[in-house]
Amino acid sequence: MINLGIIGCGSVMQGPYMEIINKYIFKKIVNLKSVSDSNIDFLPVLNKKFYFENFYKDYKKILQDNSIDVVLILTSMNAHSRIAKEALLSGKHVLVEKPMATNMKELNELMKIAKSSKKILIPAPFVILSPTYQAIDQELKKNNIGKVSLARARYGWAGPNWGEWYYKTGGGPLFDLGVYNITTLTGLLGPVKSIYAKSSLSSKYRKINKKNLKVKTDDNFQIILTFKSGCIGTVTTGFTMQQYNSPAIELYGSQGTIQMLGDDWEPKGYEIWRNSKSSWELYKTPYANWPWTSGFTHLIESLLKKTKPLIKLDHVFHINEIMIKIYESSKKNSEIKINSTFKSLKFQKKIKTKKSYLDHDRSHDGL
């Protein structure tokens, strides 16, 4: 049985992650041994909802427990890199929520430790594990829409009214939301060679936990990505979108168009236009409820089957460098070169798709 420790017990832990973890606990594959949070007020709530052996205010006690195999880091963003480094050095496999780091110094340090470690590091987000994402990747690799020259992505909302750290330096919608789009576009289209970004602050104050909080990070972004392939992409993200009803991802090729429906962290299928057919076709994958927390499933399955994760550290490093330099670009009002690169992502499993009128029975197996 795999012993699990969780650092950070807020809403993300109590909701989405525990939903998927409980399935492994029920199957007696995972044992939730210890949880930790600096906010001890969570303890009564956690005791009512979940079974675990230990609660610690100091997360280091989880890292000092040699019986714990895997650590989930679900804290505020600025703490991710530091705790992930400590966890790897203490001999744990690690899943860390996004972003992996919020500055280049911490990013380089974490990557150095991760590459020399014998343990697995899986950083969020996990959009490349989505069956819809992989189905679109298949379409592109078959050259079904020709060479992609233009791309667009967006993800945003009005912004949280809890968690002050969202609005402090190292927080903000880019690290929280835009990271999904950048992961999707780079995964599908390859490395980025340069970026240019504009950002702004929509409001100096936000009402957080019923108190007026001074916002210390921009909450509104328009980003241009120039890919090594020659494609130009844009990412729109912010805590400035009340609602929208448009595709998450649009890819424009020389022979057609692909649009991912819904959001890339919760896709609803995709539609494709092929010039050869002169019509739109709507497809849904048979995996109706793919969870954005599937990185945990992927980590556990990788450990059980002794396989290498599909999430590659060079790709995640590239994504993080892009995000960090977006802030630099906006501040300097200039185009910034991206130094890192990564190899094309490969998926062995062929994703089955159904045309929309055949979409009735849905398979949830393995999810």
N, C-alpha and C positions, 0 to 999 in steps of 0.2 A: 504494500500500500504506500502511496506517495503522501508524505506529510507536507502540509501547506501552511504557510504563514502569510498573513495579509497586513500590509502597512498602509494605513489610510482607510477609515471606516465611514466615509460620508455617503452621499446618495448613490454614487456610482458603484460603490461596493455593495451597499444594502439592496440595491435593485438589480441592475443588469448582470453584474458579475456573479452574485450569489445565486441567481436563477440558473446559470449554467454550471456553477460549481456544485450546487445541490444534486444535480443529476449524477455527477461522479461520486459524490458522497453516498447517494442511494445505491449505486452499483458497487460500493466498497472498493473503489479504485483510489479515491482521495480521502484523506483525513484532515479536516481543518483543525490544526493543532493550536495555533495562536493567532491573535489579532492585536493590532496596536493602533492607537490614535492619541494625539496630544490632547484631544477633547474628551475628558472622562465622562462627560454627560451622555456620550453615545452608549455607554455600557448597559444601562437598563433596557434600552431599545434593542441592542444586540442580543442580550440574554433572552428576551422574549421571542426573537425571530430565529436565532441560529444556535447550534451546539458547537462549542469550541472549548478547549481545555484552559487556555490562558488569555487574559487581556493585559496588555502592557501599555503604560503611557510612554515608556521609552522603547522605541522600535529596536534599539540595539540588542535588547534581550532576545528578540526573534533571531537576529543574525548570530548571536552567540550560542544558539541551540543547535547542536550538531545533528540532531535527529530530523530537523526540518530540511526538506529537499528543494522545495520551490518557494520563492517569495514573489508576491504580487505587490507592486508599488503603485498605489492609487492616491497619492498625496497631491498637494498643490504643485503646480508646474515647476517652480524654482527649486524644489527639493528632489526632483526626479533623478538628476544626474548624480548628485552626491550619494544618495541612498543606493542607487544601482551599482555604483563603484564599490561601495562597502559590502553589498550583498554578494557580488561576484568574488571579491577578495576573501569573503568568509566561506566560499565554497558552495554557494547556492545557485540553482538555475533561477533566472529572473525574467518576469514579464513586467515591463514598465510602461505606464500610460504615456501618451504624447504630451509634450515633446520629450525626446530623449535628453535634450539639453537646451538651454536658452542662450548660451554664448559659445564662441568657438573654443575658448580655453577648456571649458568643461567638456565640450563635445570631443575634442581631441584626446583628452585624458581618459574619458570613458571608452572610446574606441580602442585605445592602446591596451587597456586592461581587458576588454572583451575579446580582442583578437588573440591575446596570449592565454586566456582562460580556457580550461577544458569544459566549462559550464556553458549552457545555452543562455543567450540574451535575446529575448523577443520584444522589440519595442513596438508600440502602437503608432499609427492606426493599422488595421488589418484588412483594408479594403481589397487588397489583391487576393485575399482568400474568398471573396464573394463569388459565387457561381456566375452571377450576371457579369461581373468584371471579367472573369475568365472566358466567358462566352464571347464578349466583345473582343478580347485579346485574340481568340481563335479567328474571328472574322477578319481582323487586321492582318494576322499572319497568313491567311489565305488570300490576301490582297483583294478582298471583296469590294472595297471602296477606293482602291488605288492608293496613290501616295497622299498622305495627310499633310496639308499645308497650313491649316488653320484649326484652332481648337479653342473651346471656351468652357469654363467651369465656374460654378458658384455654390456657396453654402453660407448661410447666415441666418440670424434671427434677431429678435429685439434685444436679447441679452439677459443674463441671469439677474435676479433680484436678491440673490444670496451669494455668499462667498466673496469677501472683499478682495481676495487675491486675484480674481479675474480682472480687476481694474487697476492692479499695481504693475510696476515694471516686471517684465517676465511673464505677464498674463496676456490678456487680450484675445481677440477673435482669430488672429493669424495662427497662433500656437494651438488654439482650442478648436477652430473650425476649418480654417484655410488649409491646414495640414492635410486634411482628407483629400481635397482637390489636387494639391501638389503631388501627393502620393499617387493618386489615380492617373494624372496626366503623365508624370514621369514613368510610371510603370508601363503604360500603354505606348508612349511615344519615345522613350529613351531619355538620355541625359540632357540637361540644360547647360548651355554655354554662357548665358548672361541673363540678367534680370533688370527690369526697371520698374519702380513702384512709386505710387503716390498714396499717402495715408493722411488721415485727419482725425480730429477729435470732435465728435458730433455734439457732445455736451460736457461741460466742465465738471458736472456733478451727476451722480446717479443715486437713486434711493435703494440702498442695500440693507436688508434686515431692518427695514423701517427707519433707517438713519441716512442722512445725506452724506455721501462719500465723495471726496475729491478724486477724480479719475486721473491716473498717472501714466496711462498708456493709450495710444491711438486705438480707436474702435471701428475704423472705416478704411477699407483697402481696395485699391485697384492695382493689379499686378500684371506686367507683361513678361512672359517667359520666351526666350529665344532658344530653341532646341538645336542640338548639334546636327539634327537631320535637316534643318532649314525651316521646320514648322514654327509658326508663331502662335503662342497660346496666351489666353488671359484668364486670370482668376479674380473673381469678385467675392469678397467676404467682409463681414462686419456684424457688430451688434447693432445694426441699423436697418434691418429688414423685418418689417412687420409680418408679411406673408409673401409667398410667390407661388406661381403655378407654371413652371417651365422645367425643361430637362436639366438634370444636374450637370451632365457632360455632353458637349456637342463636338463631333469630330468631322471635319469637312475634307473629303478626299477628292482626287481627280476623277473618280468614277462613281462617287456616291457619298452618302452621309450616314453616320451612326449617332444616335442620341440615347443616352442612358436616362431612364425615367425614374422619378423619385429623387432621392439623394444618394450619393455614392456610398454612404454609410448604411443606407437602408433602401437599396435599389428595388424598383418595381418592374424590372425587365428592360428591354431596349427595343428601339425601332430602327430599321435600316432602309435607306433608299439606295437602289442600284440603278444606274442609268440603263443598264442592259434590260431591266424589267420595267422601268419607267413607272414605278409605284412604291408606296411605303408598305413595309411588312412589319408587323408587331410580334415580338417574341417575348415569352416569359420562360424563365428557367423552372424546372420542377421543384426547386428548393424555395418554397414560398416565404419562409420565415428565417432566412439567414440572419444570425445575430452579429452585431458589430463587435461583440466580445469574443468572437470565435478564435482569437489568438490564444486564449486559454486552452480551448479544445485542441488546437494545433500543437501547443507546447506539450500537453499531456500525451497526445498521440505520438509525437516525435520521441518522447522519452520511452514510452511503452514499446514502440516498434524500432527504436534505435535508428531513426532516420534524421536527416538534416532538415531543418525548417525551410519552408519556401520563402520566408521573410529573410532577406539578405542584408547584412549590416552595412555593406557598401551603398546599397540603395537608400537605407534609412539615414546614413551619414549625409548623402547627397541632398536628401529632402531637408534635413536640419540645417545644412549650410545655406541652402536657398532661403529658408525662412529667416535666419539670422541676418543674412545680407539684404533681405527685403527692407528691414529697418534701416540699414546703412544707406541703401539706395534712396529711400524716402527722405532721410535726413539730409543727404548730400545733393538730392535732386539730380542724380546721375545714374547712368547704366553701370552695373557692377558685374565683373567677371566671376563665374563660378569655377572653382578649381578642381573639384572632385568629379568623379564619374563612376559608372557601375556597368556591369554586364547585363545584357538583355535577360529579363526574367523568363523562366521556362516552367511550364506546367505539364506534367505527364498525363493527368486525368482529362479525358475529353468530356466536356460539359454537354449534356443533352438539353436541347431546347424544344419548345412547342410553340406552334403558332397560336395566337391568342384564343381562337375559337375552340381549340382542343384543350385549353387549360381548365381542367375540372378537378381531377384527383391530384393531390400534392403530396410529395414525399418529404418527410422530415428526417429520414434515417441518417444517422451519423452526425446530426446537428445538435 
